[in-house]
Amino acid sequence: MDNDDKHVLVTGGAGFIGSHTVDLLLASGYSVRVLDNFSSGCVANLPQHEHLEIVQGDIRSRDDVSTAMLGITHCLHLAAQVSVSRSVEDPYDSATHNILGALNVMQAAAQAKVTKLVYASSAAVYGTPTQLPLGEETPLQPLSPYGLEKWVDERYADLLASLHHLPSLGLRYFNVYGPRQDPHSPYAGVVARFIDRMLTDQAPVVFGDGSQSRDFIYVGDVARANLTALFSAQCGICNVATGQRIDLLELIDLLTQLTGCLLPAKHLPAKAEDIHHSYGDPQRLADWLSLTPQWTLREGLSELIHDYHQTMVRHTAPPLIMNA
């Protein structure tokens, strides 16, 4: 099957990870259809392209999903409610997106007999680590409704593979960062929030003592993993991680070097749902998809800071006045 014969549906394609993946798919010669309700995604994230179709719709609607799946050969399911704290506050609403919505996509993909379904899972399924690094066979004990919902998605995908022969690969993303992540959104990661504050001469806010560590992976590497997974023969579960961790105080030190902001961090009480340490084992990513992350943390942060400055210039530039 040539690239011209492959038609990819990306749910949540106007969002942070989705739009970067859409860019990569289009650059690689694939035809792409985006299904998004634009509750958090933005149409400005997407290019104007002859091989891109944008459909406004909601994964919680069976009709919207079934219509969007027509003529599709491969599906990347990213649409979700991704705020851990929001899932704690309103688990019912979160589950309608992350379980019922995901099930709509999986069922429609099975009925359409797509060649491959790739869907977003999360490191949140692991909960408090029993061992580090976290491998795909590590026992799961999610601490939030969000983590539980992603685990349920994995079980549904496994079941539908048996019942309907739906080939699928779930990608457990660790802490993804990069351009187009809105720092003011409830979905924003700590990197986006730190950079936004430090570039506006405000102290970064840390919940807890800052010794908690995370595995940060650049969105460009995640987009590569998404694309490769779509056209691979591998099915099951795979971490998308760097295999390295940095604590938040070290992250702030690095951002201080890159931004020049010297304000000390402001500490607030730790969040009950936060785990202390997390980083993933990327061996299966290398073995199954022949991928290793290309972006170092310093390189990725520098790119994000550059993009932030460019965005500020675009938003504050005076209108161009042409002389008569």
C-alpha positions in Angstrom: 0.0 0.0 0.0 1.5 3.3 -1.1 1.3 6.4 1.1 -1.3 7.8 -1.3 -3.6 4.9 -0.4 -3.2 5.4 3.3 -5.8 7.6 4.9 -5.2 8.5 8.6 -7.8 9.7 11.1 -6.4 11.6 14.0 -8.8 12.3 16.8 -7.8 15.3 18.8 -5.6 16.3 15.9 -5.9 20.0 16.6 -4.3 19.6 20.1 -0.8 19.7 21.3 0.5 16.2 20.4 -2.0 15.7 17.6 -1.1 18.8 15.6 2.6 17.9 15.7 1.8 14.4 14.5 -0.5 15.8 11.7 2.4 17.9 10.5 4.6 14.9 10.3 2.1 12.7 8.6 1.4 15.3 5.9 5.2 15.9 5.4 5.5 12.1 4.9 2.9 12.1 2.2 -0.2 10.7 4.0 -3.7 12.0 3.7 -5.1 13.0 7.1 -8.5 13.7 8.5 -8.7 15.4 11.9 -11.7 14.9 14.2 -11.7 17.5 17.0 -14.4 19.2 19.1 -11.9 22.2 19.7 -12.6 22.3 23.4 -8.8 22.4 24.0 -7.4 22.1 20.5 -7.0 25.0 18.2 -7.6 25.2 14.4 -4.6 27.6 14.2 -2.4 24.6 15.2 -3.2 23.0 11.8 -1.8 23.9 8.4 -3.7 24.6 5.2 -2.9 21.5 3.1 -4.6 19.8 0.2 -4.3 16.4 1.9 -5.8 17.6 5.2 -9.5 17.5 6.1 -10.7 19.0 9.4 -14.0 17.7 10.9 -15.6 19.3 14.0 -17.1 16.5 16.1 -17.0 14.8 19.4 -15.7 11.3 20.2 -18.6 10.9 22.6 -20.9 10.9 19.6 -21.2 7.6 17.8 -22.4 9.2 14.7 -19.6 11.7 14.6 -17.0 9.0 15.0 -18.6 6.6 12.5 -18.8 9.3 9.9 -15.2 10.4 10.5 -14.0 6.8 10.2 -15.4 6.4 6.6 -12.6 5.6 4.1 -9.9 5.5 6.9 -7.1 2.9 6.8 -5.2 3.9 10.0 -6.5 5.7 13.1 -4.5 7.6 15.8 -6.7 8.2 18.8 -5.5 11.1 20.9 -8.7 12.9 21.9 -9.2 12.8 25.7 -9.8 14.6 28.9 -6.1 14.7 30.0 -6.2 16.6 33.3 -5.5 14.4 36.3 -7.0 16.9 38.8 -10.1 17.4 36.7 -10.6 13.6 36.6 -10.5 13.6 40.4 -13.0 16.5 40.7 -15.4 15.0 38.1 -14.7 11.4 37.4 -18.0 10.9 35.6 -17.3 13.5 33.0 -13.7 12.3 32.6 -14.9 8.8 32.0 -17.3 9.8 29.3 -14.4 11.1 27.3 -11.7 8.6 28.2 -13.7 5.4 28.4 -16.9 5.8 26.4 -15.3 8.1 23.8 -12.4 5.8 23.4 -14.7 2.8 23.1 -16.6 4.6 20.3 -13.4 5.1 18.4 -12.3 1.5 18.9 -15.6 0.1 17.9 -15.8 2.3 14.8 -12.3 1.3 13.9 -13.1 -2.4 14.2 -16.3 -2.0 12.1 -14.3 -0.1 9.4 -11.6 -2.8 9.5 -8.8 -0.3 9.8 -5.3 -1.7 9.3 -4.1 -0.3 12.6 -5.3 1.6 15.6 -2.8 3.5 17.7 -4.1 5.1 20.9 -2.7 7.3 23.7 -2.3 5.7 27.0 -0.3 7.2 29.8 2.4 6.7 32.4 -0.4 7.5 34.9 -1.4 3.8 34.7 1.6 2.9 36.8 0.8 4.9 39.8 3.3 4.8 42.6 6.3 2.9 41.2 7.2 -0.4 42.7 10.4 -0.4 40.7 12.3 2.0 38.4 12.6 2.4 35.5 8.9 1.6 34.7 8.7 -1.2 32.2 5.5 -2.3 30.3 5.3 -5.4 32.6 5.4 -3.4 35.8 2.3 -4.0 37.9 -0.3 -1.2 37.5 -1.9 0.7 40.3 -3.3 4.0 39.1 -3.9 6.7 41.7 -6.4 8.8 39.8 -9.5 8.3 37.7 -7.5 9.4 34.7 -4.9 6.7 35.2 -7.6 4.1 35.7 -9.4 5.2 32.5 -6.3 4.8 30.5 -5.8 1.3 31.9 -9.4 0.4 31.0 -8.7 1.6 27.5 -5.8 -0.8 27.3 -8.0 -3.7 28.4 -10.7 -2.8 25.9 -8.2 -2.6 23.1 -6.8 -6.0 24.1 -10.4 -7.5 24.2 -11.4 -6.0 20.8 -8.2 -7.4 19.3 -9.5 -10.9 20.3 -13.2 -10.3 19.5 -12.9 -8.3 16.3 -9.3 -8.8 15.2 -8.5 -5.1 15.6 -4.7 -4.5 15.5 -3.8 -1.9 18.0 -0.9 -0.4 19.9 -1.2 1.7 23.0 1.5 4.2 23.7 2.1 5.1 27.3 3.4 8.7 27.1 5.5 10.0 29.9 5.8 13.8 30.4 5.5 15.4 27.0 6.5 19.0 26.4 7.1 21.3 23.5 5.6 24.1 21.4 1.8 24.6 21.3 1.2 23.4 24.8 -0.9 26.2 26.3 0.7 27.1 29.7 -2.6 28.6 30.9 -4.6 25.4 30.2 -5.6 23.0 33.0 -3.9 20.4 30.8 -0.5 22.1 30.7 2.5 20.3 31.9 5.0 21.7 34.4 7.5 22.7 31.7 5.1 25.0 30.0 4.0 26.6 33.2 7.6 27.1 34.4 8.7 28.7 31.1 5.6 31.0 30.9 6.3 32.3 34.4 10.0 32.6 34.1 9.8 34.5 30.7 7.3 37.0 32.3 9.5 37.7 35.3 7.5 35.5 37.7 8.8 32.9 40.1 8.1 29.3 39.0 5.6 27.6 41.3 6.6 24.2 42.7 4.1 21.9 44.6 6.1 20.2 47.3 9.9 20.5 47.9 10.9 20.1 44.2 12.7 16.8 44.7 10.1 14.9 42.7 11.5 13.7 39.3 10.0 13.0 35.9 10.9 11.7 32.5 10.4 14.6 30.0 10.1 13.8 26.3 9.9 16.3 23.5 6.8 16.4 21.4 8.7 15.9 18.2 9.9 12.5 19.4 6.4 11.6 20.4 5.1 12.5 17.0 7.7 10.2 15.4 6.6 7.4 17.7 3.0 8.0 16.7 3.7 7.8 13.0 6.0 4.8 13.3 3.5 3.0 15.4 0.7 3.5 12.9 2.6 1.7 10.2 4.3 -0.9 12.2 3.2 -4.5 12.7 3.6 -4.3 16.5 0.6 -4.6 18.7 0.2 -4.3 22.5 1.6 -1.7 24.8 4.8 0.5 24.5 6.3 3.2 26.6 7.2 6.5 25.0 9.9 7.7 27.2 13.6 8.8 27.3 14.7 6.5 30.1 16.1 9.5 32.0 14.8 11.6 34.8 15.4 15.1 36.2 14.0 16.6 39.4 12.0 19.8 39.4 14.7 21.9 41.1 17.3 20.7 38.5 14.8 21.5 35.8 14.4 25.1 37.2 18.2 25.4 37.3 18.4 24.5 33.6 15.6 26.9 32.8 17.4 29.6 34.7 20.4 29.2 32.5 18.2 29.3 29.4 15.9 32.1 30.3 18.0 34.3 32.6 15.3 34.4 35.2 16.9 34.4 38.6 13.8 34.5 40.8 13.7 31.6 43.4 11.0 29.1 43.1 7.8 29.6 45.1 6.8 26.4 47.0 3.2 25.4 47.7 1.9 22.2 49.4 2.3 19.0 47.5 -0.6 17.6 45.6 -2.0 14.4 47.0 -2.3 12.7 43.6 1.3 13.4 42.6 3.8 10.6 42.7 7.4 11.4 43.7 9.6 9.7 41.1 8.8 8.4 37.6 10.8 7.4 34.5 10.2 4.9 31.8 12.1 2.0 30.3 12.4 2.8 26.6 13.8 -0.6 25.5 10.6 -1.8 23.9 10.4 1.6 22.0 13.8 0.8 20.6 13.1 -2.9 20.0 9.6 -2.6 18.5 9.8 0.7 16.7 13.5 1.1 16.2 13.2 4.5 17.9 15.3 6.4 20.4 14.5 10.0 21.4 16.5 12.5 19.3 16.0 15.6 21.4 18.0 16.3 24.5 16.2 18.1 27.3 18.3 21.2 26.8 17.6 21.2 23.0 13.9 20.7 23.5 13.7 23.5 26.2 15.6 25.8 23.9 13.2 25.2 21.1 10.2 25.7 23.3 11.7 29.0 24.6 12.4 30.2 21.0 8.8 29.3 20.0 7.5 31.2 23.0 9.4 34.3 22.0 8.2 34.0 18.4 4.6 33.6 19.6 4.9 36.7 21.7 6.3 38.7 18.8 3.4 37.6 16.6 0.8 38.6 19.2 2.4 42.0 20.0 3.6 43.1 16.6 1.8 46.3 15.4 -0.3 46.1 12.2 1.5 46.5 9.0 0.5 49.8 7.3 1.1 50.1 3.6 1.9 53.6 2.2 -0.5 54.8 -0.5 
